Amino acid sequence: MNATQTGMLAGLVLGLAATQGFTAFLVTLAVGVIGLVVGRVLDGEWDASDLFGKGRDR
């Protein structure tokens, strides 16, 4: 299991544990996506500096 899979699994488990009621699906989905993004960053498959870095020189 790589960091992406581990991060997504951890996010889903934490989301399920933290939710009760009507919004359980949405909270679990959001936490799972956050876990997926963190896992991809840790694996080096996604570079967050592309989104938050400086603009391109013109």
Secondary structure per residue as TSV (DSSP state, phi and psi in degrees):
chain	resnum	aa	ss	phi	psi
A	1	M	-	360.0	127.0
A	2	N	-	-90.1	179.1
A	3	A	H	-66.0	-31.2
A	4	T	H	-63.9	-48.3
A	5	Q	H	-66.3	-40.9
A	6	T	H	-64.6	-42.7
A	7	G	H	-63.8	-41.8
A	8	M	H	-66.8	-42.5
A	9	L	H	-63.0	-44.3
A	10	A	H	-63.2	-41.2
A	11	G	H	-62.8	-41.6
A	12	L	H	-66.6	-42.4
A	13	V	H	-65.0	-45.2
A	14	L	H	-64.2	-38.0
A	15	G	H	-63.9	-42.8
A	16	L	H	-65.0	-38.4
A	17	A	H	-70.9	-29.3
A	18	A	H	-91.7	-4.9
A	19	T	-	-112.0	150.5
A	20	Q	-	-150.6	143.7
A	21	G	S	94.7	-155.9
A	22	F	T	-66.3	-35.7
A	23	T	T	-91.7	14.6
A	24	A	H	-58.1	-43.4
A	25	F	H	-63.3	-46.3
A	26	L	H	-67.2	-40.8
A	27	V	H	-66.4	-42.9
A	28	T	H	-63.3	-40.9
A	29	L	H	-63.1	-44.5
A	30	A	H	-63.9	-44.6
A	31	V	H	-67.2	-35.7
A	32	G	H	-64.7	-40.4
A	33	V	H	-65.5	-41.0
A	34	I	H	-61.5	-43.5
A	35	G	H	-62.8	-38.2
A	36	L	H	-64.7	-44.2
A	37	V	H	-64.2	-45.0
A	38	V	H	-61.8	-42.3
A	39	G	H	-63.1	-40.9
A	40	R	H	-66.4	-37.6
A	41	V	H	-64.8	-43.2
A	42	L	H	-65.7	-32.5
A	43	D	H	-77.4	-15.4
A	44	G	T	82.1	13.7
A	45	E	S	-85.9	-11.2
A	46	W	S	-142.6	128.3
A	47	D	-	-105.5	107.7
A	48	A	T	-67.8	-20.3
A	49	S	H	-67.7	-19.5
A	50	D	H	-63.9	-34.3
A	51	L	H	-85.2	-35.3
A	52	F	H	-107.3	1.0
A	53	G	S	-78.3	-175.1
A	54	K	-	-70.7	155.9
A	55	G	-	-70.2	163.7
A	56	R	-	-74.7	147.1
A	57	D	-	-73.7	140.5
A	58	R	-	-106.6	360.0
